[in-house]
């Protein structure tokens, strides 16, 4: 069984979904410490002049030692109107924006308390839109502890993985010998970002996946997965 693990992200990019699609089980790693200025609470969207960040404000006051992602609360409601307005202005001319605008309008009209609840709602909608049927579970449901490579290995063991599909940054910290000893092969995702027609001239890669969805509609899933490398870059048997 191929298992992938990733921290939750706000309006994730295409590679996030490609790795889930290449897995039998995806674990949402919300038990680790929230990192400031990460993609957990922000991402990029295309604009007429290039791109801009959309950032969900979070409340970290009084938590000097850091909070687990699952415990992070959203700071206020002012961001919701700004984000929806930016998305509308940026994508109202995109060919397939109208098909998905209802979900996002309702999403940003609703108050959110916990960051992970917002991220889960967006991610699961996009998984359905991209026709990705991989099982997705929260890592906290497995009751596993550890740090860095040990945590990933323990999660894979508990999940019954035979292969672990890591992001490219895993090369910097995974103890591949430990995975080999546990009988779990390690693959690394090397996602080749596709080019497609955007709402404005030129092409800006690494936007939120909504950019592809709004511009390509029913073709988005094919474009997202078309350049997947088979098999993934492999480093351990």
Secondary structure, DSSP 4 states (H G I P E B T S, - for coil): -EEEEE---TT-BHHHHHHHHT-SEEEE--SSBP-TTSTTSEEEEEETTEEEEEE--EE-TT-TT--BGGG-EE--SHHHHHHHHHHHHHHTTSTTHHHHHHHHHHHHHS---BHHHHHHHHHHHHHHHTT---EEEEGGGG-----HHHHHHHHHHHHT-SEEEE-GGGGGT--HHHHHHTT-EEEE----------SSSS---S-BTHHHHHHHGGGHHHHHHTT--SSPEE---
